[in-house]
């Protein structure tokens, strides 16, 4: 399977096909939860482990910053995250950024410090959640990063 795939072209031969609709819906709901996301214009699947972990690239109408039309969205059995495309140019970089931002949040939660300056995960800053997220990012470091294809950002801007 060759990525990226425009989500409009997803078909039953795509890995984790039965889970992709739920992962896509989760990504859409997450993105539409932000006031600045007025509309979703298009979506591309860049990495796919179904509901476990998926990376999408969305094109949106951004009411706060017209230049920020494209955003990476990471969803799965982890707190969702969006990243802009300016510093993050591939799927590997998306995962590396997720790991760094999550690690910062985990350190602050475990130290009982404020998470105000951390990435704004939609998760309660509790030790139990920090420990669960730490296990997920350990998996991302140990298994995912070493085995995933690096798919470069490709947009028709």
Secondary structure, 3 states (H helix, E strand, C coil): CCCCEEHHHCCCCCCCHHHHHHHHHHHHHHHHCCCCEEEEEEEEEEEECCCCEEEEEEEEEECCCCCCCEEEEEEECCCCEEEECCCCCEHHHHHHHHHHHHHHHHHHHHCCCCCCCCCCCCCCCCHHHHHHHHHHHHHHHHHHHHHCCCCECCCCC
